[in-house]
Amino acid sequence: RKGSTSAMKIGGGTQPILTDAGWLLVYHGVEAQESVGIYRSFWALLDRDDPSRILRIEDETPLIEASPALTAPIAHRMYLPTPVVFTTGLVDAGDHYLVASGEADLACRITALSKDLFA
């Protein structure tokens, strides 16, 4: 959305998963900065029966941001000028979700997120 922290562009992320509230989707949004921009993960909830209807979109506060500590040991290989994280998978793990993501095209991580974050 215009004026949001992901206003430069948005892109695919995880596969949608069906929840009691609708389809949960984690995607990446890019904030304009330098040549590449800052990539962060955000989320949206889509209607269960008509996924073209957006019930809720959280595009101001990032769900996942890059972790400099993760890429510090390989900092000499960094070629992107800004923080980049992009989600690739989402799994229901009971009281939380497991989210797979990549960092700066050089590292991978798994993040556990409480389902309360999506309430």
C-alpha positions as CSV (number, residue, x, y, z in Angstrom):
1,R,0.0,0.0,0.0
2,K,1.1,3.5,-0.7
3,G,2.9,4.9,2.3
4,S,3.5,1.5,4.0
5,T,7.0,0.2,4.8
6,S,6.6,-2.2,1.9
7,A,5.6,0.4,-0.6
8,M,8.5,-0.1,-3.1
9,K,7.3,-3.6,-4.0
10,I,5.9,-6.8,-2.7
11,G,6.6,-10.4,-3.7
12,G,5.8,-14.0,-3.1
13,G,6.7,-15.7,0.1
14,T,5.2,-18.8,1.7
15,Q,2.5,-21.0,0.5
16,P,-0.9,-19.9,2.0
17,I,-2.1,-22.2,4.8
18,L,-5.7,-22.5,5.8
19,T,-6.5,-21.4,9.4
20,D,-9.8,-21.0,11.3
21,A,-9.7,-17.3,10.4
22,G,-8.9,-17.8,6.7
23,W,-5.8,-18.2,4.5
24,L,-2.6,-17.0,6.1
25,L,0.1,-15.8,3.7
26,V,3.5,-14.5,4.6
27,Y,5.1,-12.4,1.8
28,H,8.0,-10.0,1.4
29,G,7.8,-6.3,1.1
30,V,10.6,-3.9,0.2
31,E,11.2,-0.4,1.6
32,A,13.1,1.9,-0.8
33,Q,16.7,2.4,0.3
34,E,19.9,2.3,-1.8
35,S,19.7,0.3,-5.0
36,V,18.1,-2.9,-3.7
37,G,15.9,-1.8,-0.8
38,I,15.3,-3.4,2.6
39,Y,13.5,-6.7,2.3
40,R,11.3,-7.8,5.3
41,S,8.5,-10.3,5.8
42,F,4.9,-9.2,6.3
43,W,1.6,-11.1,6.5
44,A,-2.0,-11.1,5.2
45,L,-5.2,-13.0,6.0
46,L,-7.3,-13.9,3.0
47,D,-11.0,-14.9,2.9
48,R,-11.4,-18.7,3.2
49,D,-14.0,-19.0,0.4
50,D,-12.8,-16.1,-1.8
51,P,-9.0,-15.6,-1.4
52,S,-9.2,-12.5,-3.6
53,R,-10.7,-10.7,-0.6
54,I,-8.1,-9.5,1.9
55,L,-9.4,-9.6,5.4
56,R,-6.4,-8.2,7.1
57,I,-3.0,-7.0,5.9
58,E,-0.1,-6.2,8.2
59,D,2.3,-4.2,6.1
60,E,3.6,-1.7,8.7
61,T,5.3,-3.8,11.3
62,P,7.6,-6.5,9.9
63,L,6.9,-10.1,10.9
64,I,10.6,-11.1,10.2
65,E,13.6,-8.9,9.6
66,A,17.1,-9.7,8.6
67,S,19.4,-10.9,11.4
68,P,22.9,-9.4,11.1
69,A,24.2,-12.0,13.6
70,L,23.3,-14.8,11.2
71,T,25.3,-13.4,8.3
72,A,28.2,-12.0,10.3
73,P,30.4,-15.0,9.8
74,I,30.0,-14.7,6.1
75,A,30.0,-10.9,5.9
76,H,33.0,-11.0,3.5
77,R,30.7,-12.7,0.9
78,M,27.9,-10.1,1.2
79,Y,27.1,-8.4,-2.1
80,L,23.8,-6.8,-1.2
81,P,24.0,-3.3,0.2
82,T,20.9,-3.6,2.4
83,P,19.3,-6.1,4.8
84,V,17.4,-8.8,2.9
85,V,15.1,-11.6,4.3
86,F,12.6,-13.5,2.3
87,T,10.3,-16.3,3.5
88,T,9.9,-19.5,1.6
89,G,7.8,-21.9,3.7
90,L,5.3,-21.9,6.5
91,V,4.3,-24.9,8.7
92,D,1.6,-25.2,11.4
93,A,3.5,-26.6,14.4
94,G,0.7,-26.6,17.0
95,D,0.7,-23.4,19.1
96,H,3.2,-21.7,16.7
97,Y,4.2,-21.6,13.1
98,L,7.7,-22.5,11.7
99,V,8.8,-20.1,9.0
100,A,11.7,-21.0,6.6
101,S,13.5,-18.0,5.2
102,G,16.7,-16.9,3.4
103,E,19.0,-14.0,4.3
104,A,21.0,-12.0,1.8
105,D,20.9,-15.0,-0.7
106,L,23.7,-16.5,1.5
107,A,22.1,-18.1,4.6
108,C,18.9,-19.9,5.7
109,R,17.0,-19.9,8.9
110,I,13.9,-21.3,10.6
111,T,11.9,-19.0,12.9
112,A,9.2,-20.1,15.3
113,L,6.4,-17.6,15.5
114,S,3.6,-17.7,18.1
115,K,0.1,-17.9,16.6
116,D,-0.8,-15.0,18.9
117,L,1.1,-12.7,16.5
118,F,-1.7,-13.3,14.0
119,A,-4.6,-12.7,16.3
